[in-house]
Amino acid sequence: MTLLDDPGPPREHDRADTTPGRRLGARRALRRRAAEAGRWREAVVLAVAVLALVAGLGSLATPTVASLRTVLLQSFTKLPTRYTELYFTSSPTVDGPAVDVPVTVVDHSTGIRLYQVHVELRDDRGKVLAATEAGLVPRDGAAVPLVLHLPLVTGATTVWVTLPGHPQTLHYRIAGSNLPTTTGTP
């Protein structure tokens, strides 16, 4: 007899009664407890089987979970990439006889120690009318502003900014619009 089969000590409603027919109630109670113990045993066996199945499937799915975890980490984690940002800090302005061109360079782990920023004023046919260049020392991940000054030339329609040796270029069309100045409109 196992612990599950043992009905345990008699309970108040199971005690033998001297009244005829009451003995039958005690037998029913014993049968009911035995049936409940059988159901309980089946539930335990089923739970163990389910746990074993889940553990088996989990060991098969581990490589899939690891690759899924890697993809999720890559999509939600900022990965180190190497690139350079070049943009106008503000619109170019005319300051007396000069055009001021404010640009910003942000270096992202490229390892470059010095950028040459090249600025040109061009006419509507693309001919370079004025040009200047300045060196810029980057700080990794930090914006480094620079203002380049060009002489204001009649016929200039576009400001071109390049980083020689890099694909970035900026264009700012000044023809047909009043170029803002630091002292007013020209």
Buried (B, 14 or more C-beta within 10 A) or exposed (E): EEEEEEBEEEEEEBEEEEEEEEEEEBEEBEEEBEEEBEEEEEEEEEEEEEEEEEEEEEEEEEEEEEEEEEEEEEEEEEEEEEEBEBEBEEEBBBEEEBBBBBBBBBBEEBEBEEBEBBBBBBBEEEEEBBEBEBEBEBEEEEEBEBBBBBEBBEEBBBBBBBBEEBEBEBEBEBEEEEBBBEEEEE
